[in-house]
């Protein structure tokens, strides 16, 4: 609303990855570019992370890296988010079970009801790496300047309202320093005089 734009593109780093927020953006016709954090496999073997399993939408099942099936088993809910659960039926006979899961009954995978929306966002992000990489150049620079040049590395106040006010103050200081560097003090005075006429 502030920018008065009908079409928006949101670019965020992995730390902001949240499936519910991504879905809200997509529902609001907002283009999203964000990378998914790597899911850790409890056994510690990266070869058996969820992203190494292949989803077959036509048959609603997963295929594990060893070629075995994990068919749909049940619906589940966690933190008010609905999932579909897929369970391995051949895990007990698999020689790689100890690398894949610690569960006695075998590996199971959770999939969001509308995970296809999230998967499309991830594909779009991979196809637009140039735009995604610009985020680092544009967004990370102010934080680096604030930490190093202004020597501001932690909040001094407590409570959300106080911290918000403190953050706003430091960004005003950053923006003022930036404007002075770009326009010079005389340039700013000149622009203010033009506005006052």
MILO-280324 format. One record per residue (C-alpha): residue in one letter; x, y, z; residue number from 1. Coordinates in steps of 0.5 Angstrom, whole numbers, plus 500, padded with zeros to 3 digits. Each point is the difference from the previous one (the first is absolute). Example, Ala and Ser with C-alpha at 12.3 -4.5 7.8 and 13.67 -1.06 7.14 Angstrom:
2
  type    x    y    z  seq
     A  525  491  516    1
     S  502  507  498    2
***
This chain:
197
  type    x    y    z  seq
     X  500  500  500    1
     X  506  505  502    2
     X  503  499  493    3
     X  493  500  496    4
     X  502  494  496    5
     X  496  495  498    6
     X  505  495  498    7
     X  506  498  505    8
     X  506  495  500    9
     X  502  498  507   10
     X  508  498  501   11
     X  502  497  506   12
     X  505  496  503   13
     X  500  493  503   14
     X  499  502  507   15
     X  493  503  498   16
     X  498  494  497   17
     X  493  498  503   18
     X  495  496  496   19
     X  494  504  503   20
     X  502  507  498   21
     X  502  497  493   22
     X  493  498  499   23
     X  497  506  502   24
     X  505  504  495   25
     X  498  495  494   26
     X  492  501  502   27
     X  502  508  500   28
     X  502  499  493   29
     X  507  502  502   30
     X  506  497  497   31
     X  505  496  505   32
     X  507  499  499   33
     X  503  496  506   34
     X  505  494  501   35
     X  498  494  505   36
     X  504  498  506   37
     X  503  494  499   38
     X  496  494  504   39
     X  505  497  505   40
     X  499  492  500   41
     X  500  498  507   42
     X  505  494  498   43
     X  505  506  498   44
     X  501  497  493   45
     X  498  505  494   46
     X  499  495  495   47
     X  493  498  503   48
     X  497  507  502   49
     X  493  501  497   50
     X  502  504  494   51
     X  504  494  498   52
     X  493  496  500   53
     X  496  501  493   54
     X  493  502  500   55
     X  495  496  495   56
     X  494  505  500   57
     X  496  495  495   58
     X  501  494  505   59
     X  500  505  507   60
     X  506  496  502   61
     X  508  501  501   62
     X  506  496  498   63
     X  506  500  504   64
     X  507  500  498   65
     X  500  493  500   66
     X  494  499  495   67
     X  495  498  506   68
     X  493  503  500   69
     X  497  504  506   70
     X  493  500  498   71
     X  495  505  503   72
     X  498  497  507   73
     X  496  505  504   74
     X  498  508  501   75
     X  503  503  506   76
     X  500  507  503   77
     X  505  504  504   78
     X  500  507  503   79
     X  493  501  496   80
     X  504  498  493   81
     X  497  494  496   82
     X  505  495  498   83
     X  500  493  496   84
     X  504  495  503   85
     X  504  495  495   86
     X  502  493  503   87
     X  506  496  498   88
     X  497  493  499   89
     X  507  496  498   90
     X  504  504  505   91
     X  501  494  505   92
     X  504  496  494   93
     X  504  506  497   94
     X  507  499  502   95
     X  501  508  500   96
     X  494  501  506   97
     X  505  502  505   98
     X  503  505  496   99
     X  493  503  498  100
     X  496  499  506  101
     X  500  498  508  102
     X  492  499  500  103
     X  499  492  501  104
     X  494  500  495  105
     X  504  503  495  106
     X  501  507  496  107
     X  494  505  500  108
     X  499  507  496  109
     X  496  505  502  110
     X  497  504  494  111
     X  496  507  500  112
     X  493  499  497  113
     X  502  506  495  114
     X  507  498  500  115
     X  500  501  492  116
     X  499  508  501  117
     X  506  500  504  118
     X  504  495  495  119
     X  498  505  495  120
     X  503  506  504  121
     X  507  496  501  122
     X  500  499  492  123
     X  499  507  499  124
     X  505  502  504  125
     X  505  495  497  126
     X  498  503  493  127
     X  501  507  503  128
     X  507  500  503  129
     X  502  507  498  130
     X  494  503  503  131
     X  502  496  506  132
     X  507  502  501  133
     X  498  507  499  134
     X  497  500  507  135
     X  507  499  503  136
     X  503  506  497  137
     X  494  504  502  138
     X  498  498  507  139
     X  506  498  503  140
     X  504  506  499  141
     X  496  504  505  142
     X  500  495  505  143
     X  508  500  499  144
     X  501  507  500  145
     X  496  501  507  146
     X  504  494  503  147
     X  507  503  498  148
     X  499  507  499  149
     X  495  502  505  150
     X  503  495  505  151
     X  493  497  501  152
     X  500  493  501  153
     X  494  499  506  154
     X  494  503  503  155
     X  500  504  506  156
     X  493  500  502  157
     X  495  494  502  158
     X  493  499  497  159
     X  497  500  493  160
     X  498  508  500  161
     X  507  502  503  162
     X  504  496  495  163
     X  495  502  494  164
     X  502  507  502  165
     X  507  499  501  166
     X  500  496  493  167
     X  497  506  497  168
     X  505  505  503  169
     X  506  497  497  170
     X  497  499  493  171
     X  498  507  500  172
     X  507  502  502  173
     X  503  495  494  174
     X  495  503  495  175
     X  502  507  502  176
     X  508  498  500  177
     X  498  497  493  178
     X  496  506  497  179
     X  506  505  502  180
     X  505  495  497  181
     X  496  500  493  182
     X  498  508  500  183
     X  504  503  505  184
     X  498  505  506  185
     X  500  506  495  186
     X  496  495  495  187
     X  495  499  505  188
     X  499  507  502  189
     X  499  502  493  190
     X  494  495  499  191
     X  497  502  507  192
     X  500  507  498  193
     X  497  498  493  194
     X  494  497  504  195
     X  499  505  504  196
     X  499  505  494  197
***
